[in-house]
Amino acid sequence: MDNLKEKLRQGNKKATARMITMLENNDPKAIEILGDLYRYTGKAKVVGITGPPGAGKSTLTDKLVKILRKEEKTVGIIAVDPTSPFSGGSILGDRIRMNDLAVDPGVFIRSMGTRGHLGGLSKATQGAVKALDLYGMDYIFIETVGVGQSEVDIMKTADTVLMVMVPGLGDDIQAIKAGIMEIGDVFAINKADREGAAKTHREIDNMLDFAETDWRPPVHQVVATQNKGIEELLSAIKDHLAYLNESGEMLNRRIKSSEIEILELIKDRMMQDLLREDEIQRDIKEFSKNVAERRLNPYEASEKVLRKTIKKEAEKYENY
């Protein structure tokens, strides 16, 4: 473990890849290592790229990263793909779309399956960001699954969120409103050579008029496949990162993200402890049958399980 820690600090690529695999497998040693090295993280600029499926997020990521590489910046890419509910596997097609970046020594690409985790990210994404931060990346790009209005998890992890839209989605307002609209710090209308790009631009601008924030998200029209508008888009991302640092909002965002992460870790730990108890598992199965047969309601059932869990935890501490 000490050897792995040392290699991570030295920027060893194989050690970083191994660390991320351990995090995906919920290896407790990985958590211990990250805990010990946590004070060395927080240097990388984390950019989330989200939007509906087919918006061209991977192609756009590829073009943005290539410009940063010309600037001699190192970049980590976490590409999250949906996991099949049937086979448990995932397509992980982003490596194919970013094939030439995969051989660039200044780029680290990691594809991750969601493994049933909702919100557009893998459960291990936050750990992977820390591992790539330790590896020494200047920028870390997180490309989410692209599942529509549940993509809000990216706010918890990224400093800047790039929302990628495309013209011709039908009812554009329905596609971009509510929570998913509110998380964008910068907007890109990709495939802007298609009919309806100007209309989509106007609709996004109109919705942003109602946003009550000091930062007004810029909207850029780009054509990623033709490399049009990419430099201007990257400049807008850098402007937002600069705004976060100058206004003090970067610290505020990271405090909020840390609070959410702590609460989620507590919930995960409690669930793991809960499901390890054979007696509790038997109770849940029994209560589930009673709930299905309407002899017990789910609120009562959860209360019974919680009471028993709290009692068991209290007994553990009494024995110390």
MOPELIN-V235785 format. One line per field, one symbol per residue. ss: DSSP state (@ for helix, = for strand, . for the rest). phi: phi as a letter, one per 30 degrees, with the letter a starting at -180 (. if undefined). burial: 1 if it has 24 or more other C-alpha atoms within 12 Angstrom, else 0. A space follows every 10 residues. Layout:
ss->???
phi->???
burial->???
This chain:
ss->.@@@@@@@@. ..@@@@@@@@ @@@@...@@@ @@@@@@@@@@ ....====== =.....@@@@ @@@@@@@@@@ ....====== =.=......= ...@@@@... @@@...==== ===....... ....@@@@@@ @@@@@...== ===....... @@@@@@...= ======.... .@@@@@.@@@ @@...===== ......@@@@ @@@@@@@@.. .......=== =.=@@@.=.@ @@@@@@@@@@ @@@@@@@.@@ @@@@@@@@@@ @@@@@@@@@@ @@@@@@.@@@ @@@@@@@@@@ @@.....@@@ @@@@@@@@@@ @@@@@@@@..
phi->.dddeddddd iddddddddd ddddchdddd ddddddcedc cjddccccbb kdeididddd eedddddddd diccbcbccc cdcddccicb dhdddddced ddcddcbbcb cbddhiddji bdddeddddd dddddjddbb cccdejcjdc ddedddccdb cccccbdidj dedddcdied ddcdcbcbcd hddddjdddd edddeddddc dcbdccddcb cbbddcicid dddddddddd ddeedddide dedddddddd dddddddddd dddddddedd dddddddddd dddicacddd dddddddddd dddddddddd
burial->0001101110 1110111111 1111000001 1011001000 1101111111 1110111111 1111111100 0011111111 1110000000 0101100100 1000011111 1111111111 1111111111 1111111111 1111111111 1111111111 1111111110 0110111001 1111111111 1100001101 1011101100 0000011111 1111001011 1111011101 1001000001 0001000000 0000000000 0001000001 0011001000 0000000000 1000100010 0000000000
